[in-house]
């Protein structure tokens, strides 16, 4: 097999060079046109995954609240839960007393009944 000399290399024709450049330009254009929708799709997919996690958490919370509602059938238990949430009846005044634990530590002989 004879080696070709550098002077005998065949040059590509102008039309084939032009076709290659057009093909590369077309691929670049297609990539440019797909970039934004692809980014939007990925962002939306991530957001949807986050929202699904929120929905799962809210469903668990709903089940817990429904369970608590079924167990608290008496009026007294509902009133007690409302008091824990710092709710008051119409016409009542809400008093917030702070430092009870420190007072109990300072007066251990009086006990928890005070």
N, C-alpha and C positions, 0 to 999 in steps of 0.2 A: 504494500500500500504506500503510495507516494504521499508525502505531506504536501499540503497546499501552501504555497508561498503567500505571505501577507498581501502581496499585490493582486493575488488572484481571488481574494475573498469576494463573495457576492454581496452587494449592497441591496438592502431592501428597497423596493420601489416606493415612490412618494405616496402612492395610493394606499399601500399597506401600512405605512407609518401613520398616515392620516386616520385610517380605520382603527388602529391601535389607540391612538390618542382619543378618538371619539368614544371608543369603548371604555377607556379609563375614565373619561369625563362623564360618561353615562353612569358608570358605577359610583363615582363620587356624588353625582346628583341624586341618585337613588338612596345612597347612604345618608345624605343630607336631609332628604325628604322623610326618611324613616326615623331620624334621630329624635325629633320632638315627640311624635306619637309614642315611640318606645319609652322615652323618659316618663311621659304622662301615664302610660300603662303600668310601669313599674311602681311609680308613686301611688297610683290608685290601688294597686294590689297590696302594697304595704299598708296603706290606710285601711283597706278592707280587713286585713288580718288583725289590725289593732282594734277595729270596731267589733270584730267577732269575739275577741277576748273580752271586751267590755260587756258584750251581750251575755257571754257565759257567766261573767261575774255577777251581772244583774239578775240573771236567772237563778243563780245560787242564793243571792240575797233575797229574792222574791220567795223562794221555797222556804227559807228560814223564817221570813216574816209570816208566811202563811201557816207554818208550823206553830209559831208563837201565838198567832191569832186563834188557832183551834184549841191550844192548851189554855188560853186565858179566856175562859167562857164566863167567869164570874165578874160582876161589876167591881168588886173589891180589887181584883187583880188588875183590871183595866185602870182603876184610879191609882193604884200603886205604881204602875208603869208610867202613867202620865206624870206623876210626881217625880219620878226618876228623870224624866225628860224636862223637868222644870216648867211644867204646864200648871196653870192655876184655874180654878173655877171662876166664872164671872163674878165680879165683886170682891174677890179675895185679893190680898196683897202678897207679893212675893218678897220674902226676906232671904238674903243669902248670908249665911254665917260662915266666916272663915276662921281658920285656926283651931278647929275643934280637936284635931289630933294632937296639936301642941299643948292644948289645955289639959287634955286627958293624961298626957305624959307628965305634966307638971303636978297633977292632982291624982295620983294613982289610988289613994285611999278611998276616993269617992266612987270608984268603979265605973262601969259602962253605963249604969242607969242614971248617974249624975244627980 
